[in-house]
Amino acid sequence: MAGILTALDDVPDPVFAEAMVGPGVAVLAEDGPGLSSVTAVAPVSGTLVTVHPHAFVVLTAGGRAVLVHLGIDTVRLKGEGFTVHAEVGTHRAVGDPVVTWSPRAVAESGLSTLVPVVALDAGPGALHVEGAIGSRVGAGQSLFVWS
């Protein structure tokens, strides 16, 4: 989704900030007048192996898994304000819709709208971030390359 590219260590959750599940980046979800919801899309092509309203994991044909977590502590919302567009086991191409949500509603709940995008179980130095931290990214834009 569109937003501001943010360093993973700026995410207010130690699991992400300390890269306990893998390295990655975060996107501060874009929100603005007239923008009541945004759609998180598949960051890579592959099979959805986990789908929750607040998070999903896509497994590539090469065996690499990428986690997208919509906001921080959003599991507390119990799915309210999230619309899931795909089920576990379905194939998603890069840019295919997975979950629509409202960053504004999440922020109004007092929760962070940072969206970690993590290369699960990748080792240190395995990623090359594609853009400059602090720059705007668009929906479906490449965030990192996993070597």
Secondary structure, 3 states (H helix, E strand, C coil): CCEEEEEHHHCCCHHHHCCCCCCEEEEEECCECCECCEEEECCCCEEEEEEECCEEEEECCCCCEEEEECCCCHHHHCCCCEEECCCCCCEECCCCEEEEECHHHHHHCCCCCEEEEEECCCCCCCEEECCCCCCEECCCCCCEEEC
